[in-house]
Amino acid sequence: MSTNLIKLTAIVCLVALSLSACGSSKTICNKTYDTYGAFSTDDEHNPDIKYKVIAGNVVWSILLIETVVFPVYFIGFSLFEPVESKVSCS
């Protein structure tokens, strides 16, 4: 196998990994809540839901800081993911 093919495969894998965020939506009390970030706080954040920071997106943002595009996406739109409800479901 040539070194060019190995390099190309590695680059394709890194690009594929960099395009995937680590957070996921969650259904709580029969309603689905999406991840949110600095730019989507008003639209996605619900004060009755407990959220946690997505550590994987923070790591990707640091590793890919020179690209500018990926940190803006990860921090702007996918920094927090829903965990559980702060109030009881009724």
Phi and psi in degrees as a GROMACS rama.xvg file:
@    title "Ramachandran Plot"
@    xaxis  label "Phi"
@    yaxis  label "Psi"
@TYPE xy
-78.6931  156.574  SER-2
-68.4912  -29.0909  THR-3
-65.2765  -38.4537  ASN-4
-68.1846  -38.982  LEU-5
-65.2027  -44.025  ILE-6
-63.0669  -42.6965  LYS-7
-63.2723  -42.7313  LEU-8
-62.3943  -42.5115  THR-9
-63.6693  -41.8616  ALA-10
-65.335  -43.0369  ILE-11
-62.0459  -41.9473  VAL-12
-64.3717  -42.6763  CYS-13
-64.7366  -40.3897  LEU-14
-64.9535  -42.8897  VAL-15
-62.2636  -42.0834  ALA-16
-66.4171  -38.5639  LEU-17
-70.7569  -20.8077  SER-18
-87.6888  -1.5722  LEU-19
-109.994  128.684  SER-20
-86.1297  158.601  ALA-21
-92.7614  -17.0494  CYS-22
-83.121  164.353  GLY-23
-145.594  157.513  SER-24
-72.4161  160.264  SER-25
-143.105  140.674  LYS-26
-93.6523  119.953  THR-27
-127.947  126.552  ILE-28
54.7383  43.987  CYS-29
63.9258  21.9801  ASN-30
-132.583  137.407  LYS-31
-92.5648  129.357  THR-32
-113.073  135.51  TYR-33
-96.1961  167.451  ASP-34
-69.6895  159.576  THR-35
-145.693  164.187  TYR-36
-140.701  -161.647  GLY-37
-63.2727  -34.5402  ALA-38
-86.6086  -18.3791  PHE-39
-115.717  23.8077  SER-40
-61.0531  -46.5754  THR-41
-64.9993  -34.4781  ASP-42
-83.2845  -40.3652  ASP-43
-105.648  -27.2266  GLU-44
-71.7442  131.777  HIS-45
-119.584  122.662  ASN-46
-66.3735  -15.4357  PRO-47
-88.3295  -0.582042  ASP-48
-114.108  137.839  ILE-49
-86.8992  131.173  LYS-50
-117.665  157.156  TYR-51
-131.124  154.707  LYS-52
-71.2475  138.201  VAL-53
-86.893  101.391  ILE-54
-61.2489  -37.5487  ALA-55
-60.7674  -39.1751  GLY-56
-70.2824  -32.7755  ASN-57
-66.0241  -43.9392  VAL-58
-62.4016  -46.5678  VAL-59
-61.6204  -38.5771  TRP-60
-62.3055  -40.7292  SER-61
-69.2527  -45.4909  ILE-62
-65.1042  -33.9627  LEU-63
-106.673  26.6462  LEU-64
-58.8747  -31.9453  ILE-65
-71.3772  -19.2635  GLU-66
-79.125  -21.2905  THR-67
66.6331  -43.8925  VAL-68
-65.0154  -47.7842  VAL-69
-67.4606  -45.3219  PHE-70
-60.8297  -37.5611  PRO-71
-62.5054  -42.7309  VAL-72
-65.4417  -52.591  TYR-73
-61.3983  -46.321  PHE-74
-80.1735  -34.0421  ILE-75
-76.5853  -33.2448  GLY-76
-126.446  -10.9824  PHE-77
-148.186  56.5465  SER-78
-98.7003  -30.4666  LEU-79
-121.361  142.637  PHE-80
-122.871  147.138  GLU-81
-68.8443  143.073  PRO-82
-116.202  -55.81  VAL-83
-159.911  170.589  GLU-84
-83.8995  140.836  SER-85
-81.7942  -21.5054  LYS-86
-115.29  161.214  VAL-87
-73.1612  146.311  SER-88
-80.303  128.734  CYS-89
